[in-house]
Amino acid sequence: MSPAEFKATRLKLELSQRDLGRILNTDQHTVRRWEDTSGKRPPNPIACRVLEWMLNGYRPPEFPYANNA
């Protein structure tokens, strides 16, 4: 997953960088670096997999409004 695809997926899930950082147990600045298209720090492969799971309907407990769905 490219940085642009990573960001597009996060936005499709309506998550802020802070929300995604909370879900992935990482800092929002790390999420920002993964989304940087300069390619200095590509998205973490495990984070990409988790985003794919969430696109397919998985909602971890940390997901905003997960209990309201």
C-alpha positions as CSV (number, residue, x, y, z in Angstrom):
1,M,0.0,0.0,0.0
2,S,1.4,3.4,-1.0
3,P,1.4,6.4,1.3
4,A,-1.4,7.9,-0.8
5,E,-3.5,4.7,-0.6
6,F,-2.9,4.5,3.1
7,K,-4.2,8.1,3.6
8,A,-7.1,7.5,1.2
9,T,-8.1,4.4,3.2
10,R,-7.9,6.3,6.5
11,L,-10.1,9.1,5.1
12,K,-12.6,6.6,3.7
13,L,-12.9,5.1,7.2
14,E,-13.4,8.7,8.5
15,L,-10.5,8.4,10.9
16,S,-8.2,11.2,12.0
17,Q,-4.5,10.6,12.2
18,R,-5.0,10.7,16.0
19,D,-7.8,8.1,15.9
20,L,-5.7,5.7,13.7
21,G,-2.7,6.2,16.0
22,R,-4.8,5.2,19.0
23,I,-6.1,2.1,17.2
24,L,-2.6,1.1,16.1
25,N,-1.0,2.1,19.5
26,T,1.3,4.6,17.8
27,D,1.7,8.3,17.7
28,Q,-0.3,10.4,15.3
29,H,3.0,11.8,14.0
30,T,4.0,8.3,12.9
31,V,0.8,8.0,11.0
32,R,1.6,11.4,9.3
33,R,5.0,10.1,8.3
34,W,3.5,6.9,6.8
35,E,1.2,9.2,4.7
36,D,4.1,11.3,3.5
37,T,4.5,10.8,-0.2
38,S,8.2,11.6,-0.2
39,G,8.8,7.9,0.5
40,K,11.2,8.4,3.5
41,R,9.1,6.1,5.7
42,P,6.6,3.9,3.9
43,P,3.5,2.7,5.8
44,N,4.0,-0.1,8.2
45,P,2.8,-3.4,6.6
46,I,0.9,-4.5,9.7
47,A,-0.8,-1.1,9.8
48,C,-1.8,-1.6,6.2
49,R,-3.3,-5.0,7.0
50,V,-5.3,-3.6,9.9
51,L,-6.7,-0.8,7.6
52,E,-7.7,-3.5,5.1
53,W,-9.5,-5.4,7.8
54,M,-11.3,-2.3,8.9
55,L,-12.4,-1.7,5.3
56,N,-13.9,-5.1,5.4
57,G,-15.9,-4.3,8.5
58,Y,-13.6,-5.1,11.4
59,R,-14.0,-2.5,14.2
60,P,-11.5,-2.7,17.1
61,P,-12.6,-1.5,20.5
62,E,-10.6,1.7,20.0
63,F,-12.5,2.5,16.8
64,P,-14.6,5.7,17.3
65,Y,-18.2,4.9,17.7
66,A,-17.5,1.1,17.5
67,N,-20.1,0.5,20.3
68,N,-22.7,2.5,18.4
69,A,-22.6,0.5,15.2
